[in-house]
Amino acid sequence: MDFQLSETQNMILAYGGELAKTYDRAYWMENARAHRFPEEMYQQIAADGFLGTMVPEAYGGSGLGMLEMLLFQEGLANHGIPLLSLVIGATMTMGPLAVHGSEEQRQRFLPAACKGELRFCFAITEPDAGTNTIRISTLARPAADGRFRLSGRKTYITDAGESDYALVVARTTPHTEVKRKTDGFTLFLVDLKAKGIEMHPIPVSVLLPEVQYQVFFDEVDLGPENVLGEVGKGFEILFESLNPERILGGAVCTGIGRYALEKAVAYANERTVFNGPIGAYQALQHPLAKAKTEIEMASLMARKAAWLFDNRLPCGAEANMAKLAASQAGVNAVDAALQCFGGNGFTQEYGIFDLYPLVRLTKTAPINNEMILNYIAEHVLGLPRSY
């Protein structure tokens, strides 16, 4: 693994700063407060070629990898611009589609998605199964005509109402009827305007431009052309989507952490109390220095996980550890910045406390840190399964 970024990679990392000249944190917050998707920013990102970062050039993309997508996300977050829809649509859906889609599916979806003309969401979580994906009950029943009838419900589906298609994780064989618990999963590309789909927004307290939805499927008609990969063998594709989610979640946290620390350092150098700038006090220096160290350590783990992914090497342990470390580092960085700002940190004018709900959310979603610790204990350390 080369720690020296290439010229192209440095340009990708710096892109967030260029984008922020037009679409800055204030623009993002304006949309977040209104729960309105930042369409103008999204279309600019599409025009600049970043939606298709992981899509082959033959289908309108850049043909780059997970490391470049991580640097892109990290660069945006470094300037206070976290776009979760880019984690879900541009990576978790378009990435697997580029690898596992049929030629017809690639031609149909990817060029338009790279241009920003089609949007995707990812539908896996269910209210009864939660993090126990094995027990999902959304079922696509095979019909006599070779088609499927999809029924079930999903929850906390980011951007569903604003998306054109969803990559839906379903079972074509119930979990009670399979020999191995990972058998019977099938992934479907579902038109969200199809008959039998209903959705409702979920009010959440975290300020985000993306809206969460409950989505209900009632006998939605699907054909073989909607299947991504092979029927009943979607579990491996599923986990090829979940590791990137953890990696890029880490990139968002480390970027937001850097953004908070940069603002705190500037404030601490300017704010004078008693005999000099408050940045001279070790009580403020040490938490900021510790937070900076934690952020950069988490960033390195995320980049290692991305490198492993790009080289088709196992990256589950690294992806999970990156998410764990980054979520905690992000919380600590924002907390240290808040303490540095004092009462000003809780005002809208300075915009520091606004960062906290998002980084705190990442300790719980897309998977809670307790389950990640369980994974590390069992699959990395070799301890007995605890649940």
C-alpha atoms as a printed R data frame, in Angstrom:
    type eleno elety resid chain resno       x       y       z
1   ATOM     1    CA   MET     A     1   0.000   0.000   0.000
2   ATOM     2    CA   ASP     A     2   1.385   3.390  -1.071
3   ATOM     3    CA   PHE     A     3   0.727   6.191   1.422
4   ATOM     4    CA   GLN     A     4   1.631   8.813  -1.175
5   ATOM     5    CA   LEU     A     5  -1.457   9.932  -3.073
6   ATOM     6    CA   SER     A     6  -1.199  10.321  -6.829
7   ATOM     7    CA   GLU     A     7  -1.792  13.650  -8.539
8   ATOM     8    CA   THR     A     8  -5.277  12.498  -9.541
9   ATOM     9    CA   GLN     A     9  -6.082  11.373  -6.005
10  ATOM    10    CA   ASN     A    10  -4.917  14.685  -4.552
11  ATOM    11    CA   MET     A    11  -7.141  16.509  -7.036
12  ATOM    12    CA   ILE     A    12 -10.098  14.359  -5.959
13  ATOM    13    CA   LEU     A    13  -9.411  15.067  -2.282
14  ATOM    14    CA   ALA     A    14  -9.185  18.801  -3.018
15  ATOM    15    CA   TYR     A    15 -12.451  18.828  -4.986
16  ATOM    16    CA   GLY     A    16 -14.513  19.467  -1.854
17  ATOM    17    CA   GLY     A    17 -12.777  22.792  -1.403
18  ATOM    18    CA   GLU     A    18 -13.535  23.792  -4.977
19  ATOM    19    CA   LEU     A    19 -17.180  22.735  -4.680
20  ATOM    20    CA   ALA     A    20 -17.518  24.633  -1.395
21  ATOM    21    CA   LYS     A    21 -16.710  27.904  -3.179
22  ATOM    22    CA   THR     A    22 -20.188  27.654  -4.700
23  ATOM    23    CA   TYR     A    23 -22.009  25.175  -2.469
24  ATOM    24    CA   ASP     A    24 -20.655  25.639   1.022
25  ATOM    25    CA   ARG     A    25 -21.671  24.526   4.502
26  ATOM    26    CA   ALA     A    26 -24.249  27.339   4.683
27  ATOM    27    CA   TYR     A    27 -25.901  26.023   1.503
28  ATOM    28    CA   TRP     A    28 -25.891  22.487   2.916
29  ATOM    29    CA   MET     A    29 -27.445  23.684   6.198
30  ATOM    30    CA   GLU     A    30 -30.128  25.649   4.371
31  ATOM    31    CA   ASN     A    31 -31.184  22.470   2.611
32  ATOM    32    CA   ALA     A    32 -30.805  20.339   5.740
33  ATOM    33    CA   ARG     A    33 -33.095  22.602   7.767
34  ATOM    34    CA   ALA     A    34 -35.716  22.397   5.017
35  ATOM    35    CA   HIS     A    35 -35.137  18.624   4.528
36  ATOM    36    CA   ARG     A    36 -34.706  19.500   0.866
37  ATOM    37    CA   PHE     A    37 -32.299  17.569  -1.318
38  ATOM    38    CA   PRO     A    38 -29.457  19.846  -2.567
39  ATOM    39    CA   GLU     A    39 -30.259  19.231  -6.209
40  ATOM    40    CA   GLU     A    40 -28.024  22.008  -7.562
41  ATOM    41    CA   MET     A    41 -24.987  20.634  -5.744
42  ATOM    42    CA   TYR     A    42 -25.826  17.094  -6.829
43  ATOM    43    CA   GLN     A    43 -26.059  18.089 -10.476
44  ATOM    44    CA   GLN     A    44 -22.743  19.947 -10.228
45  ATOM    45    CA   ILE     A    45 -21.116  16.823  -8.794
46  ATOM    46    CA   ALA     A    46 -22.624  14.817 -11.675
47  ATOM    47    CA   ALA     A    47 -21.368  17.318 -14.242
48  ATOM    48    CA   ASP     A    48 -17.893  17.137 -12.712
49  ATOM    49    CA   GLY     A    49 -17.897  13.348 -13.111
50  ATOM    50    CA   PHE     A    50 -17.934  12.170  -9.501
51  ATOM    51    CA   LEU     A    51 -21.231  10.259  -9.415
52  ATOM    52    CA   GLY     A    52 -19.646   7.654 -11.669
53  ATOM    53    CA   THR     A    53 -16.331   7.441  -9.824
54  ATOM    54    CA   MET     A    54 -16.613   3.630  -9.495
55  ATOM    55    CA   VAL     A    55 -18.418   3.052 -12.795
56  ATOM    56    CA   PRO     A    56 -16.381   1.859 -15.826
57  ATOM    57    CA   GLU     A    57 -15.721   4.440 -18.512
58  ATOM    58    CA   ALA     A    58 -17.707   2.359 -21.012
59  ATOM    59    CA   TYR     A    59 -20.866   3.203 -19.038
60  ATOM    60    CA   GLY     A    60 -20.174   6.879 -18.462
61  ATOM    61    CA   GLY     A    61 -18.051   6.658 -15.323
62  ATOM    62    CA   SER     A    62 -14.453   7.355 -14.366
63  ATOM    63    CA   GLY     A    63 -13.378   3.740 -13.853
64  ATOM    64    CA   LEU     A    64 -11.733   4.485 -10.513
65  ATOM    65    CA   GLY     A    65 -11.989   2.656  -7.200
66  ATOM    66    CA   MET     A    66 -13.119   2.742  -3.610
67  ATOM    67    CA   LEU     A    67 -10.051   4.709  -2.497
68  ATOM    68    CA   GLU     A    68 -10.909   7.506  -4.919
69  ATOM    69    CA   MET     A    69 -14.540   7.465  -3.769
70  ATOM    70    CA   LEU     A    70 -13.345   7.664  -0.172
71  ATOM    71    CA   LEU     A    71 -11.103  10.640  -0.967
72  ATOM    72    CA   PHE     A    72 -14.007  12.350  -2.721
73  ATOM    73    CA   GLN     A    73 -16.315  11.860   0.279
74  ATOM    74    CA   GLU     A    74 -13.607  12.822   2.755
75  ATOM    75    CA   GLY     A    75 -12.805  15.959   0.773
76  ATOM    76    CA   LEU     A    76 -16.449  17.074   0.848
77  ATOM    77    CA   ALA     A    77 -16.759  16.382   4.578
78  ATOM    78    CA   ASN     A    78 -13.507  18.275   5.252
79  ATOM    79    CA   HIS     A    79 -15.525  21.352   4.281
80  ATOM    80    CA   GLY     A    80 -18.629  20.448   6.262
81  ATOM    81    CA   ILE     A    81 -20.507  18.906   3.328
82  ATOM    82    CA   PRO     A    82 -21.620  15.331   4.088
83  ATOM    83    CA   LEU     A    83 -23.892  13.890   1.379
84  ATOM    84    CA   LEU     A    84 -25.179  10.523   2.566
85  ATOM    85    CA   SER     A    85 -27.033   9.974  -0.709
86  ATOM    86    CA   LEU     A    86 -23.652   9.685  -2.451
87  ATOM    87    CA   VAL     A    87 -22.674   6.850  -0.112
88  ATOM    88    CA   ILE     A    88 -25.899   5.014  -0.878
89  ATOM    89    CA   GLY     A    89 -26.621   5.740  -4.535
90  ATOM    90    CA   ALA     A    90 -23.228   6.339  -6.121
91  ATOM    91    CA   THR     A    91 -21.487   3.583  -4.165
92  ATOM    92    CA   MET     A    92 -23.776   0.989  -2.588
93  ATOM    93    CA   THR     A    93 -25.983   0.683  -5.686
94  ATOM    94    CA   MET     A    94 -24.078   1.880  -8.747
95  ATOM    95    CA   GLY     A    95 -20.929   0.026  -7.649
96  ATOM    96    CA   PRO     A    96 -22.529  -3.451  -7.445
97  ATOM    97    CA   LEU     A    97 -24.569  -2.718 -10.576
98  ATOM    98    CA   ALA     A    98 -21.360  -2.023 -12.481
99  ATOM    99    CA   VAL     A    99 -19.861  -5.334 -11.320
100 ATOM   100    CA   HIS     A   100 -22.824  -7.712 -11.199
101 ATOM   101    CA   GLY     A   101 -25.378  -6.186 -13.540
102 ATOM   102    CA   SER     A   102 -26.232  -7.691 -16.894
103 ATOM   103    CA   GLU     A   103 -25.108  -5.806 -19.973
104 ATOM   104    CA   GLU     A   104 -28.681  -4.636 -20.519
105 ATOM   105    CA   GLN     A   105 -28.912  -3.367 -16.927
106 ATOM   106    CA   ARG     A   106 -25.594  -1.529 -17.175
107 ATOM   107    CA   GLN     A   107 -26.559   0.153 -20.421
108 ATOM   108    CA   ARG     A   108 -30.003   1.007 -19.127
109 ATOM   109    CA   PHE     A   109 -29.089   2.479 -15.736
110 ATOM   110    CA   LEU     A   110 -25.468   3.509 -15.400
111 ATOM   111    CA   PRO     A   111 -24.970   6.243 -18.037
112 ATOM   112    CA   ALA     A   112 -28.114   8.051 -16.855
113 ATOM   113    CA   ALA     A   113 -27.144   7.643 -13.198
114 ATOM   114    CA   CYS     A   114 -23.665   9.029 -13.847
115 ATOM   115    CA   LYS     A   115 -25.269  12.112 -15.426
116 ATOM   116    CA   GLY     A   116 -27.532  12.615 -12.414
117 ATOM   117    CA   GLU     A   117 -30.634  11.774 -14.418
118 ATOM   118    CA   LEU     A   118 -31.473   8.686 -12.315
119 ATOM   119    CA   ARG     A   119 -31.179   8.331  -8.558
120 ATOM   120    CA   PHE     A   120 -30.919   5.132  -6.529
121 ATOM   121    CA   CYS     A   121 -31.531   4.231  -2.919
122 ATOM   122    CA   PHE     A   122 -30.700   1.039  -1.020
123 ATOM   123    CA   ALA     A   123 -33.446  -0.836   0.839
124 ATOM   124    CA   ILE     A   124 -32.340  -3.412   3.395
125 ATOM   125    CA   THR     A   125 -33.418  -2.481   6.954
126 ATOM   126    CA   GLU     A   126 -36.704  -3.843   8.289
127 ATOM   127    CA   PRO     A   127 -38.536  -2.839  11.478
128 ATOM   128    CA   ASP     A   128 -38.636  -6.379  12.899
129 ATOM   129    CA   ALA     A   129 -35.238  -7.663  11.753
130 ATOM   130    CA   GLY     A   130 -33.109  -4.578  12.501
131 ATOM   131    CA   THR     A   131 -29.433  -5.493  12.283
132 ATOM   132    CA   ASN     A   132 -30.307  -9.204  11.965
133 ATOM   133    CA   THR     A   133 -30.436  -9.187   8.174
134 ATOM   134    CA   ILE     A   134 -30.759 -12.973   8.073
135 ATOM   135    CA   ARG     A   135 -34.288 -12.640   9.461
136 ATOM   136    CA   ILE     A   136 -35.651 -10.167   6.923
137 ATOM   137    CA   SER     A   137 -39.163 -11.110   5.850
138 ATOM   138    CA   THR     A   138 -39.607  -9.099   2.643
139 ATOM   139    CA   LEU     A   139 -40.352 -11.854   0.151
140 ATOM   140    CA   ALA     A   140 -40.343 -11.987  -3.638
141 ATOM   141    CA   ARG     A   141 -42.484 -15.048  -4.382
142 ATOM   142    CA   PRO     A   142 -41.694 -16.756  -7.693
143 ATOM   143    CA   ALA     A   143 -44.801 -16.828  -9.892
144 ATOM   144    CA   ALA     A   144 -45.790 -19.386 -12.521
145 ATOM   145    CA   ASP     A   145 -44.966 -16.994 -15.361
146 ATOM   146    CA   GLY     A   146 -41.301 -16.742 -14.311
147 ATOM   147    CA   ARG     A   147 -41.868 -13.403 -12.617
148 ATOM   148    CA   PHE     A   148 -41.911 -12.411  -8.936
149 ATOM   149    CA   ARG     A   149 -44.374 -10.759  -6.574
150 ATOM   150    CA   LEU     A   150 -42.589  -8.615  -3.988
151 ATOM   151    CA   SER     A   151 -44.237  -7.960  -0.619
152 ATOM   152    CA   GLY     A   152 -42.872  -6.631   2.646
153 ATOM   153    CA   ARG     A   153 -41.722  -3.462   4.338
154 ATOM   154    CA   LYS     A   154 -38.503  -1.552   4.825
155 ATOM   155    CA   THR     A   155 -37.634   1.257   7.216
156 ATOM   156    CA   TYR     A   156 -35.082   4.073   7.446
157 ATOM   157    CA   ILE     A   157 -34.584   4.038   3.695
158 ATOM   158    CA   THR     A   158 -32.566   7.138   2.906
159 ATOM   159    CA   ASP     A   159 -33.770   9.203  -0.047
160 ATOM   160    CA   ALA     A   160 -36.472   6.725  -1.115
161 ATOM   161    CA   GLY     A   161 -39.029   9.407  -1.938
162 ATOM   162    CA   GLU     A   162 -36.564  11.329  -4.074
163 ATOM   163    CA   SER     A   163 -35.092   8.285  -5.866
164 ATOM   164    CA   ASP     A   164 -36.156   6.634  -9.091
165 ATOM   165    CA   TYR     A   165 -35.067   3.076  -8.258
166 ATOM   166    CA   ALA     A   166 -34.244   1.089  -5.153
167 ATOM   167    CA   LEU     A   167 -31.863  -1.829  -4.831
168 ATOM   168    CA   VAL     A   168 -34.068  -3.990  -2.620
169 ATOM   169    CA   VAL     A   169 -32.696  -6.816  -0.511
170 ATOM   170    CA   ALA     A   170 -35.349  -9.528  -0.377
171 ATOM   171    CA   ARG     A   171 -35.727 -13.241   0.101
172 ATOM   172    CA   THR     A   172 -36.922 -15.517  -2.648
173 ATOM   173    CA   THR     A   173 -36.849 -18.368  -0.121
174 ATOM   174    CA   PRO     A   174 -37.942 -17.721   3.497
175 ATOM   175    CA   HIS     A   175 -35.184 -18.108   6.117
176 ATOM   176    CA   THR     A   176 -37.104 -21.039   7.653
177 ATOM   177    CA   GLU     A   177 -36.763 -23.049   4.418
178 ATOM   178    CA   VAL     A   178 -33.065 -22.680   3.528
179 ATOM   179    CA   LYS     A   179 -30.223 -25.095   4.287
180 ATOM   180    CA   ARG     A   180 -27.756 -22.285   4.992
181 ATOM   181    CA   LYS     A   181 -28.928 -19.061   6.583
182 ATOM   182    CA   THR     A   182 -27.231 -17.025   3.844
183 ATOM   183    CA   ASP     A   183 -29.123 -18.830   1.063
184 ATOM   184    CA   GLY     A   184 -32.274 -17.488  -0.525
185 ATOM   185    CA   PHE     A   185 -31.361 -13.786  -0.777
186 ATOM   186    CA   THR     A   186 -32.027 -11.984  -4.048
187 ATOM   187    CA   LEU     A   187 -31.371  -8.357  -4.940
188 ATOM   188    CA   PHE     A   188 -33.883  -6.530  -7.124
189 ATOM   189    CA   LEU     A   189 -33.724  -3.231  -8.993
190 ATOM   190    CA   VAL     A   190 -37.197  -1.867  -8.286
191 ATOM   191    CA   ASP     A   191 -38.883   1.063 -10.010
192 ATOM   192    CA   LEU     A   192 -40.239   3.123  -7.107
193 ATOM   193    CA   LYS     A   193 -43.142   4.328  -9.246
194 ATOM   194    CA   ALA     A   194 -44.383   0.757  -9.728
195 ATOM   195    CA   LYS     A   195 -47.876  -0.257  -8.658
196 ATOM   196    CA   GLY     A   196 -48.034  -1.604  -5.121
197 ATOM   197    CA   ILE     A   197 -45.413   0.670  -3.527
198 ATOM   198    CA   GLU     A   198 -46.288   3.076  -0.748
199 ATOM   199    CA   MET     A   199 -43.918   5.173   1.350
200 ATOM   200    CA   HIS     A   200 -44.075   7.533   4.306
201 ATOM   201    CA   PRO     A   201 -41.401   9.930   5.601
202 ATOM   202    CA   ILE     A   202 -39.949   9.336   9.067
203 ATOM   203    CA   PRO     A   203 -39.385  12.553  11.038
204 ATOM   204    CA   VAL     A   204 -35.886  12.502  12.567
205 ATOM   205    CA   SER     A   205 -34.167  15.031  14.816
206 ATOM   206    CA   VAL     A   206 -30.851  15.033  12.933
207 ATOM   207    CA   LEU     A   207 -30.526  17.883  10.442
208 ATOM   208    CA   LEU     A   208 -29.977  16.278   7.045
209 ATOM   209    CA   PRO     A   209 -31.084  17.160   3.527
210 ATOM   210    CA   GLU     A   210 -31.885  13.488   2.924
211 ATOM   211    CA   VAL     A   211 -35.223  12.210   4.239
212 ATOM   212    CA   GLN     A   212 -35.768   8.777   5.800
213 ATOM   213    CA   TYR     A   213 -38.748   6.682   4.685
214 ATOM   214    CA   GLN     A   214 -40.806   3.640   5.510
215 ATOM   215    CA   VAL     A   215 -41.457   1.760   2.276
216 ATOM   216    CA   PHE     A   216 -44.202  -0.834   1.804
217 ATOM   217    CA   PHE     A   217 -44.314  -3.354  -1.052
218 ATOM   218    CA   ASP     A   218 -47.624  -5.053  -1.861
219 ATOM   219    CA   GLU     A   219 -47.434  -7.699  -4.592
220 ATOM   220    CA   VAL     A   220 -45.104  -5.581  -6.722
221 ATOM   221    CA   ASP     A   221 -44.645  -7.247 -10.099
222 ATOM   222    CA   LEU     A   222 -40.987  -7.921 -10.984
223 ATOM   223    CA   GLY     A   223 -39.367  -9.824 -13.820
224 ATOM   224    CA   PRO     A   224 -36.002 -11.516 -14.382
225 ATOM   225    CA   GLU     A   225 -34.752  -8.202 -15.774
226 ATOM   226    CA   ASN     A   226 -35.093  -6.728 -12.265
227 ATOM   227    CA   VAL     A   227 -32.767  -9.285 -10.645
228 ATOM   228    CA   LEU     A   228 -29.221  -8.151  -9.882
229 ATOM   229    CA   GLY     A   229 -26.951 -11.166 -10.073
230 ATOM   230    CA   GLU     A   230 -28.452 -14.606  -9.537
231 ATOM   231    CA   VAL     A   231 -31.704 -15.570  -7.867
232 ATOM   232    CA   GLY     A   232 -31.085 -16.896  -4.363
233 ATOM   233    CA   LYS     A   233 -27.392 -15.951  -4.381
234 ATOM   234    CA   GLY     A   234 -27.497 -12.292  -3.468
235 ATOM   235    CA   PHE     A   235 -25.841 -12.491  -0.059
236 ATOM   236    CA   GLU     A   236 -22.293 -12.028  -1.351
237 ATOM   237    CA   ILE     A   237 -23.339  -9.028  -3.442
238 ATOM   238    CA   LEU     A   238 -25.072  -7.631  -0.366
239 ATOM   239    CA   PHE     A   239 -21.890  -7.662   1.659
240 ATOM   240    CA   GLU     A   240 -19.959  -6.138  -1.200
241 ATOM   241    CA   SER     A   241 -22.312  -3.185  -0.655
242 ATOM   242    CA   LEU     A   242 -22.121  -3.068   3.148
243 ATOM   243    CA   ASN     A   243 -18.327  -2.881   3.462
244 ATOM   244    CA   PRO     A   244 -18.193   0.284   1.303
245 ATOM   245    CA   GLU     A   245 -20.922   1.789   3.465
246 ATOM   246    CA   ARG     A   246 -18.737   1.365   6.536
247 ATOM   247    CA   ILE     A   247 -15.640   2.663   4.746
248 ATOM   248    CA   LEU     A   248 -17.352   5.785   3.448
249 ATOM   249    CA   GLY     A   249 -19.118   6.339   6.752
250 ATOM   250    CA   GLY     A   250 -15.632   6.529   8.209
251 ATOM   251    CA   ALA     A   251 -14.639   9.085   5.569
252 ATOM   252    CA   VAL     A   252 -17.617  11.297   6.439
253 ATOM   253    CA   CYS     A   253 -16.771  11.184  10.167
254 ATOM   254    CA   THR     A   254 -13.092  11.955   9.726
255 ATOM   255    CA   GLY     A   255 -13.902  14.835   7.377
256 ATOM   256    CA   ILE     A   256 -16.458  16.367   9.747
257 ATOM   257    CA   GLY     A   257 -13.975  15.909  12.586
258 ATOM   258    CA   ARG     A   258 -11.307  17.833  10.669
259 ATOM   259    CA   TYR     A   259 -13.816  20.567   9.826
260 ATOM   260    CA   ALA     A   260 -14.728  20.977  13.514
261 ATOM   261    CA   LEU     A   261 -11.089  20.996  14.606
262 ATOM   262    CA   GLU     A   262 -10.099  23.551  11.975
263 ATOM   263    CA   LYS     A   263 -12.826  25.905  13.186
264 ATOM   264    CA   ALA     A   264 -11.850  25.311  16.818
265 ATOM   265    CA   VAL     A   265  -8.178  26.047  16.191
266 ATOM   266    CA   ALA     A   266  -8.980  29.282  14.377
267 ATOM   267    CA   TYR     A   267 -11.262  30.350  17.222
268 ATOM   268    CA   ALA     A   268  -8.753  29.365  19.924
269 ATOM   269    CA   ASN     A   269  -6.033  31.428  18.265
270 ATOM   270    CA   GLU     A   270  -8.239  34.510  18.079
271 ATOM   271    CA   ARG     A   271 -10.274  34.346  21.284
272 ATOM   272    CA   THR     A   272  -8.494  36.178  24.115
273 ATOM   273    CA   VAL     A   273  -9.370  35.692  27.777
274 ATOM   274    CA   PHE     A   274  -7.255  36.884  30.697
275 ATOM   275    CA   ASN     A   275  -3.649  37.132  29.446
276 ATOM   276    CA   GLY     A   276  -3.748  35.714  25.926
277 ATOM   277    CA   PRO     A   277  -5.426  33.455  23.378
278 ATOM   278    CA   ILE     A   278  -7.298  30.516  24.868
279 ATOM   279    CA   GLY     A   279  -5.412  28.223  22.475
280 ATOM   280    CA   ALA     A   280  -2.384  28.583  24.766
281 ATOM   281    CA   TYR     A   281  -4.177  26.696  27.542
282 ATOM   282    CA   GLN     A   282  -3.309  23.012  27.729
283 ATOM   283    CA   ALA     A   283  -6.819  22.244  28.954
284 ATOM   284    CA   LEU     A   284  -7.971  23.130  25.424
285 ATOM   285    CA   GLN     A   285  -4.839  22.086  23.519
286 ATOM   286    CA   HIS     A   286  -4.732  18.500  24.723
287 ATOM   287    CA   PRO     A   287  -8.316  17.460  23.813
288 ATOM   288    CA   LEU     A   288  -7.888  19.038  20.374
289 ATOM   289    CA   ALA     A   289  -4.515  17.359  19.842
290 ATOM   290    CA   LYS     A   290  -5.882  13.991  20.971
291 ATOM   291    CA   ALA     A   291  -8.914  14.359  18.713
292 ATOM   292    CA   LYS     A   292  -6.699  15.217  15.745
293 ATOM   293    CA   THR     A   293  -4.634  12.087  16.364
294 ATOM   294    CA   GLU     A   294  -7.755   9.901  16.569
295 ATOM   295    CA   ILE     A   295  -9.156  11.410  13.343
296 ATOM   296    CA   GLU     A   296  -5.982  10.731  11.359
297 ATOM   297    CA   MET     A   297  -5.667   7.183  12.727
298 ATOM   298    CA   ALA     A   298  -9.253   6.421  11.723
299 ATOM   299    CA   SER     A   299  -8.635   7.962   8.293
300 ATOM   300    CA   LEU     A   300  -5.663   5.666   7.753
301 ATOM   301    CA   MET     A   301  -7.724   2.592   8.632
302 ATOM   302    CA   ALA     A   302 -10.478   3.669   6.238
303 ATOM   303    CA   ARG     A   303  -7.933   4.161   3.453
304 ATOM   304    CA   LYS     A   304  -6.450   0.744   4.160
305 ATOM   305    CA   ALA     A   305  -9.907  -0.829   3.950
306 ATOM   306    CA   ALA     A   306 -10.535   0.965   0.645
307 ATOM   307    CA   TRP     A   307  -7.178  -0.234  -0.727
308 ATOM   308    CA   LEU     A   308  -7.996  -3.817   0.234
309 ATOM   309    CA   PHE     A   309 -11.422  -3.529  -1.401
310 ATOM   310    CA   ASP     A   310  -9.895  -2.222  -4.634
311 ATOM   311    CA   ASN     A   311  -7.403  -5.084  -4.670
312 ATOM   312    CA   ARG     A   312 -10.194  -7.642  -4.146
313 ATOM   313    CA   LEU     A   313  -8.796  -8.675  -0.767
314 ATOM   314    CA   PRO     A   314 -10.882  -9.350   2.370
315 ATOM   315    CA   CYS     A   315 -11.658  -6.026   4.027
316 ATOM   316    CA   GLY     A   316 -14.476  -6.763   6.462
317 ATOM   317    CA   ALA     A   317 -12.318  -6.399   9.563
318 ATOM   318    CA   GLU     A   318 -10.731  -3.168   8.372
319 ATOM   319    CA   ALA     A   319 -14.027  -1.677   7.146
320 ATOM   320    CA   ASN     A   320 -15.683  -2.345  10.493
321 ATOM   321    CA   MET     A   321 -12.743  -1.061  12.514
322 ATOM   322    CA   ALA     A   322 -12.587   2.075  10.366
323 ATOM   323    CA   LYS     A   323 -16.256   2.818  10.994
324 ATOM   324    CA   LEU     A   324 -15.880   2.161  14.721
325 ATOM   325    CA   ALA     A   325 -12.785   4.323  15.080
326 ATOM   326    CA   ALA     A   326 -14.066   7.134  12.874
327 ATOM   327    CA   SER     A   327 -17.456   7.424  14.561
328 ATOM   328    CA   GLN     A   328 -15.837   7.742  17.980
329 ATOM   329    CA   ALA     A   329 -13.134  10.073  16.673
330 ATOM   330    CA   GLY     A   330 -15.746  12.287  15.033
331 ATOM   331    CA   VAL     A   331 -17.738  12.572  18.258
332 ATOM   332    CA   ASN     A   332 -14.592  13.379  20.254
333 ATOM   333    CA   ALA     A   333 -13.452  16.002  17.746
334 ATOM   334    CA   VAL     A   334 -16.788  17.824  17.728
335 ATOM   335    CA   ASP     A   335 -17.006  17.589  21.523
336 ATOM   336    CA   ALA     A   336 -13.506  19.079  21.918
337 ATOM   337    CA   ALA     A   337 -14.432  21.859  19.495
338 ATOM   338    CA   LEU     A   338 -17.635  22.577  21.425
339 ATOM   339    CA   GLN     A   339 -15.724  22.914  24.669
340 ATOM   340    CA   CYS     A   340 -13.260  25.232  22.974
341 ATOM   341    CA   PHE     A   341 -16.035  27.552  21.758
342 ATOM   342    CA   GLY     A   342 -17.784  27.608  25.133
343 ATOM   343    CA   GLY     A   343 -21.275  29.061  24.954
344 ATOM   344    CA   ASN     A   344 -20.683  30.250  21.398
345 ATOM   345    CA   GLY     A   345 -20.468  26.632  20.293
346 ATOM   346    CA   PHE     A   346 -24.203  26.206  20.869
347 ATOM   347    CA   THR     A   347 -25.251  29.124  18.678
348 ATOM   348    CA   GLN     A   348 -26.325  28.874  15.059
349 ATOM   349    CA   GLU     A   349 -23.910  31.671  14.197
350 ATOM   350    CA   TYR     A   350 -20.839  29.520  14.881
351 ATOM   351    CA   GLY     A   351 -22.411  26.263  13.660
352 ATOM   352    CA   ILE     A   352 -20.464  23.859  15.868
353 ATOM   353    CA   PHE     A   353 -23.229  22.073  17.738
354 ATOM   354    CA   ASP     A   354 -24.972  21.458  14.387
355 ATOM   355    CA   LEU     A   355 -22.173  18.985  13.633
356 ATOM   356    CA   TYR     A   356 -22.782  16.862  16.706
357 ATOM   357    CA   PRO     A   357 -26.051  15.024  15.862
358 ATOM   358    CA   LEU     A   358 -24.609  13.687  12.598
359 ATOM   359    CA   VAL     A   359 -21.387  12.303  14.069
360 ATOM   360    CA   ARG     A   360 -23.292  10.901  17.033
361 ATOM   361    CA   LEU     A   361 -25.693   9.195  14.641
362 ATOM   362    CA   THR     A   362 -22.790   7.252  13.122
363 ATOM   363    CA   LYS     A   363 -22.258   5.406  16.408
364 ATOM   364    CA   THR     A   364 -25.715   3.907  15.841
365 ATOM   365    CA   ALA     A   365 -26.195   3.816  12.062
366 ATOM   366    CA   PRO     A   366 -25.847   2.251   9.573
367 ATOM   367    CA   ILE     A   367 -24.900  -0.377  12.167
368 ATOM   368    CA   ASN     A   368 -24.389   0.195  15.852
369 ATOM   369    CA   ASN     A   369 -20.898   0.089  17.303
370 ATOM   370    CA   GLU     A   370 -21.844  -2.709  19.685
371 ATOM   371    CA   MET     A   371 -22.472  -5.038  16.742
372 ATOM   372    CA   ILE     A   372 -19.178  -3.963  15.200
373 ATOM   373    CA   LEU     A   373 -17.399  -4.844  18.443
374 ATOM   374    CA   ASN     A   374 -19.138  -8.229  18.346
375 ATOM   375    CA   TYR     A   375 -17.850  -8.735  14.797
376 ATOM   376    CA   ILE     A   376 -14.288  -7.797  15.730
377 ATOM   377    CA   ALA     A   377 -14.366 -10.012  18.814
378 ATOM   378    CA   GLU     A   378 -15.623 -13.041  16.887
379 ATOM   379    CA   HIS     A   379 -14.106 -12.719  13.420
380 ATOM   380    CA   VAL     A   380 -10.842 -10.899  14.163
381 ATOM   381    CA   LEU     A   381  -9.924 -12.050  17.674
382 ATOM   382    CA   GLY     A   382 -11.494 -15.501  17.446
383 ATOM   383    CA   LEU     A   383 -13.653 -15.225  20.565
384 ATOM   384    CA   PRO     A   384 -16.925 -17.193  20.941
385 ATOM   385    CA   ARG     A   385 -20.020 -15.746  19.310
386 ATOM   386    CA   SER     A   386 -21.849 -13.602  21.878
387 ATOM   387    CA   TYR     A   387 -25.355 -13.414  20.407
